[in-house]
């Protein structure tokens, strides 16, 4: 869905977001999110970022697949997981990737985490901002919206 949404013109991204807002999950299908066995994270900002991704239905591998086209930060799922487990420190590059994926200004994450933002950091493209908002809005409707994005003309990359 992310790949398709990023390549859509702004007007079609707005149609896709409107469709997402209009969709409701069938009664009884929304269950409380359960932690996965690998998610007992220690306290810290890396684990907080991973929990924020999980609320968007992004596992480590899902986050890796989404972060690359949204931010240009292409890391392995294990690297993203290592940040969550505290085995890899959060650095400026990863901060940029998390910020774009979560739709949060990097300056906000930098202020919260104490990690200095990268000097080449720039404002995300409007498509990235729209797509990050879409990821949040569709966390329960991904499959149906992926089909709709394809019907609007977004490419099928995956």
C-alpha positions in Angstrom: 0.0 0.0 0.0 2.8 2.4 0.9 4.6 2.0 -2.5 1.4 2.5 -4.3 0.3 5.6 -2.2 3.7 7.3 -2.6 3.5 7.2 -6.4 0.0 8.6 -6.6 -0.7 12.3 -7.3 -1.8 14.3 -4.3 -5.4 14.3 -5.4 -5.5 10.5 -5.5 -3.7 10.2 -2.1 -6.5 12.4 -0.7 -9.1 10.1 -2.3 -7.3 7.1 -0.7 -7.3 8.8 2.7 -10.9 9.7 2.4 -11.7 6.1 1.6 -9.7 5.0 4.6 -11.7 7.3 6.9 -15.0 6.0 5.5 -14.1 2.4 6.1 -15.1 0.7 9.3 -14.0 -2.7 10.5 -16.7 -5.3 10.7 -18.1 -5.7 14.2 -16.1 -8.0 16.4 -13.0 -8.0 14.1 -10.9 -5.5 16.2 -9.1 -7.3 18.9 -6.7 -5.6 21.4 -3.2 -5.7 20.1 -1.1 -8.5 21.7 2.6 -8.3 22.1 4.7 -10.6 20.0 7.2 -12.9 21.8 10.1 -10.8 20.7 8.6 -7.5 22.0 9.4 -7.4 25.7 11.5 -4.3 25.1 13.5 -2.6 27.8 12.7 1.0 28.8 14.0 3.7 26.4 13.2 5.7 23.2 14.2 2.9 20.7 11.6 0.6 22.2 9.1 3.4 22.2 9.6 4.0 18.5 9.1 0.3 17.8 5.9 0.3 19.9 4.7 3.3 17.8 5.4 1.3 14.6 3.6 -1.8 16.1 0.5 0.4 16.6 0.5 0.9 12.9 0.7 -2.8 12.3 4.4 -2.5 11.3 6.5 -5.4 12.4 10.3 -5.2 12.1 10.2 -6.4 8.5 7.1 -4.3 7.7 8.9 -1.2 9.1 12.0 -2.0 7.0 9.9 -2.3 3.8 8.0 0.9 4.5 11.0 3.0 5.9 13.1 2.6 2.8 10.7 4.1 0.2 9.4 6.7 2.6 12.7 8.0 3.9 15.5 6.5 1.9 16.8 4.9 5.1 17.1 1.2 4.1 17.9 -1.0 7.0 17.4 -4.7 7.7 14.5 -5.7 9.9 17.0 -7.1 12.4 18.6 -3.6 12.6 15.3 -2.0 13.3 14.6 -4.7 15.9 18.0 -4.1 17.5 17.1 -0.5 18.1 14.0 -1.7 19.9 15.9 -4.2 22.0 18.5 -1.6 22.9 21.3 -3.6 21.2 21.9 -0.8 18.6 21.9 2.8 19.6 19.5 5.1 17.8 21.5 7.3 15.5 20.7 10.3 13.2 20.1 8.2 10.1 17.7 5.9 11.9 16.0 8.9 13.5 15.3 10.2 10.0 13.8 6.9 9.0 11.6 6.6 12.0 10.4 10.2 11.7 9.3 9.8 8.1 7.7 6.4 8.8 5.8 7.7 11.8 4.9 11.0 10.1 6.6 12.9 13.0 8.9 15.9 12.4 12.5 14.7 13.0 13.0 17.8 15.3 10.4 16.4 17.7 12.0 13.0 17.8 15.4 14.5 18.2 14.2 16.7 21.1 12.6 13.6 22.8 15.4 11.2 22.3 18.4 13.5 22.6 19.8 12.2 19.3 21.1 15.0 17.1 19.3 15.1 13.7 21.4 14.5 10.6 22.7 17.7 9.0 21.3 16.8 5.6 17.8 16.2 7.1 15.1 18.0 5.1 11.4 18.3 5.3 9.6 15.1 4.0 7.9 15.3 0.7 4.1 15.8 0.8 3.6 12.3 -0.5 5.6 10.9 2.5 3.5 13.0 5.0 0.3 11.9 3.4 1.4 8.3 3.3 2.5 8.3 7.0 -1.0 9.6 7.9 -2.6 7.0 5.7 -0.6 4.2 7.5 -2.0 5.3 10.8 -5.6 5.6 9.5 -5.6 2.2 7.8 -4.0 0.1 10.5 -7.2 -2.1 10.4 -8.0 -1.9 6.7 -4.7 -2.5 4.9 -5.7 -5.2 2.4 -8.8 -3.5 1.2 -7.1 -0.1 0.7 -4.1 -1.7 -1.1 -6.6 -3.0 -3.7 -8.1 0.5 -4.0 -4.7 2.2 -4.4 -4.0 -0.3 -7.2 -7.3 0.6 -8.9 -6.3 4.3 -8.7 -3.1 3.5 -10.6 -0.4 3.0 -8.0 2.2 0.4 -9.2 2.4 -3.1 -7.8 6.1 -3.2 -6.6 5.8 -6.0 -4.0 
